[in-house]
């Protein structure tokens, strides 16, 4: 895994480990991708978080894979929709 000094590289490495554990119905949208703005839209932009990626889960097992990752160095922002 990448060094903690490079958060972007660490995120890429973490997502590379996470991706194969997700169901076919799950998806990951990264900052800079076309769907990112829609996936992170809020009723107010004031104080809105800017996550490095959005994981759209497809099953309960996907939720467990995302939330239950040991030593997850990234804060999680639960959402719906």
C-alpha positions in Angstrom: 0.0 0.0 0.0 1.2 3.5 -0.7 2.7 5.8 2.0 0.5 7.8 4.3 2.3 10.9 3.0 0.5 10.5 -0.3 -3.2 10.3 0.4 -4.2 10.1 -3.3 -1.9 7.2 -3.9 -3.2 5.6 -0.6 -6.8 6.0 -1.8 -6.0 4.4 -5.2 -4.3 1.5 -3.5 -7.2 1.0 -1.0 -9.7 1.1 -3.8 -7.7 -1.5 -5.8 -7.9 -3.8 -2.8 -11.6 -3.1 -2.3 -12.9 -3.4 -5.9 -12.5 -7.2 -6.3 -14.4 -7.8 -3.0 -17.6 -5.9 -4.3 -20.6 -7.5 -6.0 -21.4 -6.9 -9.7 -24.1 -4.4 -8.6 -21.6 -2.2 -6.8 -19.6 0.7 -8.3 -16.9 3.2 -7.4 -17.0 6.7 -8.6 -13.8 8.7 -8.1 -13.3 12.4 -7.9 -12.9 13.8 -11.4 -15.3 11.2 -13.0 -18.4 12.4 -14.8 -20.8 10.9 -12.2 -19.0 12.3 -9.2 -20.9 15.6 -9.1 -24.3 13.9 -9.1 -23.2 11.3 -6.5 -21.9 14.0 -4.1 -24.7 16.6 -4.7 -26.3 18.0 -1.6 -29.1 20.5 -0.9 -26.5 23.0 0.3 -22.8 23.3 -0.8 -21.8 25.0 2.4 -19.5 22.7 4.3 -20.1 19.9 1.9 -17.5 17.1 2.2 -15.5 16.3 -0.9 -14.8 12.5 -0.6 -12.0 11.0 -2.8 -14.5 8.4 -4.0 -18.1 7.3 -3.7 -18.8 3.6 -3.3 -22.3 2.6 -4.4 -23.0 -0.7 -2.7 -25.2 -3.4 -4.3 -25.6 -5.9 -1.4 -25.2 -6.2 2.3 -21.9 -7.9 1.8 -20.7 -4.8 0.0 -21.6 -2.7 3.0 -19.6 -5.1 5.2 -16.7 -5.0 2.7 -16.6 -1.2 2.8 -17.3 -0.5 6.5 -15.7 -3.5 7.9 -12.2 -3.0 6.4 -9.6 -3.3 9.1 -7.3 -0.3 9.5 -9.3 1.8 7.1 -7.3 5.0 6.9 -10.2 7.0 5.3 -13.2 8.5 6.9 -16.5 7.2 5.8 -19.5 9.4 4.9 -22.6 7.2 4.8 -25.3 8.2 2.4 -28.3 6.9 0.6 -29.8 7.2 -2.8 
